[in-house]
Amino acid sequence: MPRRIALLSLSSLCSGVPVTEPLVLNVLPCTYLELGATPRERRAEQCLHTGEGFTYAFLAGRCTERASGASVHPDNCIELTPGVGAGLYLTAQPMLSGIVLTAAGSRRDFLGVGSDSAPPMTAGADAIGWPATEAERQADEKLRDSLRTCAALEPYGLCSTEPIRQICGCCPEAGGTGCSLDLSELNEVDVGIAAAQYRMAYLVLPLTNERYYFHLDPSGTRVWQGPLMSREPFFVVDVPPRSISSGHGPVEQVASATK
């Protein structure tokens, strides 16, 4: 039984003043990390990738059942749990005409706009060439700076992942028993490993699953970076599930007209 979420009108969220510069937005296949007692990598045919951080996003479109092709409520196509994965930064409010994503309530102002805002969403292990935009480079620097001590790894559950389990084992600050290595301050290689695991776990937003598929409507999709800024992005349009290859990168790219 799908969970029900209160629906919000877009006008109740914010009013925007249009600007002309485009925001890059892609829908890509991705590999992401599901944390827990036994972390595992999972694959999704559709994940949201934004070239910059944002406060609100409205993803216009519809959700369909794979087996029958019948339209179902969009809350079937997205699952965000507070504090888990992208739920650390975002809350989803499915509507009949699409999905509203909001950073409100996260108590994290990544953009420094004076209100809650989320960092760029990546394509996890499939983020070839990331960081590519200036915003992504800034996000990467902030992320690395926040993970330079082993004590910073434990709150995010990263110590349970195999690549950095040994690092945490050498850090009493992260619950380890200590070892011959002094890893209270991580070296650049270990910081890079931790940052990559964090991106795969928290900066990936799947828009599809085994039973349902989200059909994005680029013409109606909007992204906001603050209460007074509205940006109409570039898109990689969605394609039927059978047409998506297992390779990396965008399938097809179109640009929407700015207004």
Buried (B, 14 or more C-beta within 10 A) or exposed (E): EBEEBEBBEBEEBBEBEEBEEBBBBBBBBBBBBBBEEEBEEBBBBBBBBBBBBBBBBBBBBBBBEBEEEEEBBBBBBBBBEEEBBBBBBBBBBBBEBBBBBBBBEBEBBBBEBEBBBBBBBBBBBBBEEBBEBEBBEBBBEEBBEBBBBBBBBBEBBBBBBEEBEBBBBBBBBBEBEEEEEEBBEBEEEBBBBBBBBBBBBBBBBBBBBEEBBBBBBBEBBBBBBBBEBBBBBBBBBBBEEEEBEEEBBBBEEEEBEBE
